[in-house]
Amino acid sequence: MTEKEKLLAGQYYDARDPELIAMYHRARKLLKAFNNLDSELLDEREQLLDDLLGFKEPRVWIEAPFNCDYEENISIGKDTFVNTNCIFLDDNKITIGENGLIAPFVQIYTAGHPMKASERVI
């Protein structure tokens, strides 16, 4: 089982795995571009959101700044608004339905780690 498969299965995984690190860096590049984009550049904004999210229906608006870990694990339904400074730690699937209104500074976490240091220190 790969580390990504473990991540998606809700099992403990090695976040230093090369595949996960590559996903993380890709997300960082897309987030940097999205968070620094002029809000009037609507076509570019849509393209970045299409590239950033695993699935996005029409009329999704995400206010910058926005942050996530891996990007491809997030699905958002149509007519959903995500307000400023939200953080989605998508170490597993995050699915937001249609017509959602997410307030500023909301943080959705799917990440977890062993509570005992001896279990998480390699």
C-alpha positions in Angstrom: 0.0 0.0 0.0 1.4 3.4 -1.0 1.6 6.3 1.5 -1.0 8.1 -0.5 -3.3 5.1 -0.3 -2.7 5.0 3.5 -3.5 8.7 3.7 -6.8 8.2 1.9 -7.6 5.1 4.0 -7.3 7.2 7.2 -4.2 5.2 8.3 -1.0 6.6 9.6 1.3 7.5 6.7 4.7 9.0 6.0 4.2 12.6 5.0 7.8 12.7 3.7 6.9 10.2 0.9 8.2 11.6 -2.5 4.7 11.3 -4.1 3.1 13.2 -1.2 5.9 15.8 -1.2 5.4 16.3 -4.9 1.6 16.8 -4.4 2.4 19.3 -1.6 4.7 21.4 -3.7 2.3 21.4 -6.6 -0.4 22.7 -4.3 1.9 25.4 -2.9 2.6 26.7 -6.5 -1.1 26.8 -7.4 -2.0 28.4 -4.0 0.7 31.1 -4.4 -0.6 31.9 -7.9 -4.3 31.9 -6.7 -3.7 33.9 -3.6 -1.7 36.6 -5.4 -4.1 36.9 -8.4 -6.0 40.1 -9.0 -9.7 39.3 -8.2 -10.8 40.8 -11.5 -9.0 38.1 -13.5 -11.9 35.8 -13.5 -10.9 33.4 -16.3 -7.4 32.9 -14.7 -9.1 32.5 -11.3 -11.4 29.8 -12.6 -8.5 27.9 -14.3 -6.5 28.0 -11.1 -9.4 26.7 -9.1 -10.0 23.9 -11.7 -6.3 23.0 -11.4 -6.3 23.2 -7.6 -9.4 21.3 -6.6 -10.1 17.7 -7.2 -13.6 18.5 -8.3 -15.4 21.9 -8.7 -18.9 22.6 -10.0 -19.9 25.9 -11.6 -20.1 29.2 -9.6 -17.7 28.3 -6.8 -16.0 31.3 -5.3 -13.1 31.0 -2.9 -11.8 34.2 -1.4 -8.1 34.6 -1.1 -6.1 33.8 0.9 -7.0 30.1 0.9 -4.7 27.2 2.0 -4.8 23.5 1.7 -2.3 20.6 1.8 -2.7 18.4 -1.3 -5.5 20.1 -3.2 -6.7 17.1 -5.2 -8.7 15.8 -2.3 -11.2 18.7 -2.2 -14.6 18.6 -4.0 -16.9 21.6 -3.9 -20.5 21.8 -5.3 -22.1 24.5 -7.3 -23.0 28.0 -5.9 -20.7 27.6 -2.9 -18.8 30.5 -1.4 -15.7 30.1 0.7 -14.8 33.2 2.6 -11.3 34.6 3.3 -8.5 32.9 5.2 -10.0 29.4 5.2 -7.7 26.3 5.6 -8.7 22.9 4.4 -6.2 20.3 5.5 -7.1 17.7 2.9 -5.1 14.7 4.1 -8.3 12.8 3.2 -11.4 13.6 1.1 -13.2 16.9 1.8 -16.6 17.2 0.1 -18.6 20.3 0.3 -22.1 20.2 -1.2 -24.1 22.7 -3.2 -25.0 26.2 -2.0 -22.5 26.2 0.8 -21.6 29.3 2.7 -18.3 29.0 4.6 -17.4 31.8 7.0 -14.0 33.5 7.2 -11.2 31.7 9.0 -13.0 28.3 8.9 -10.6 25.4 9.2 -11.5 21.9 8.1 -9.1 19.3 9.2 -8.9 15.7 8.0 -5.3 15.3 9.1 -4.3 13.3 12.1 -1.2 11.8 13.7 -0.4 9.4 16.5 -0.7 11.0 19.9 2.3 9.2 21.4 5.6 10.7 20.2 7.2 7.3 20.2 4.7 6.2 17.5 5.3 9.2 15.2 9.1 9.7 15.5 10.9 7.7 12.8 
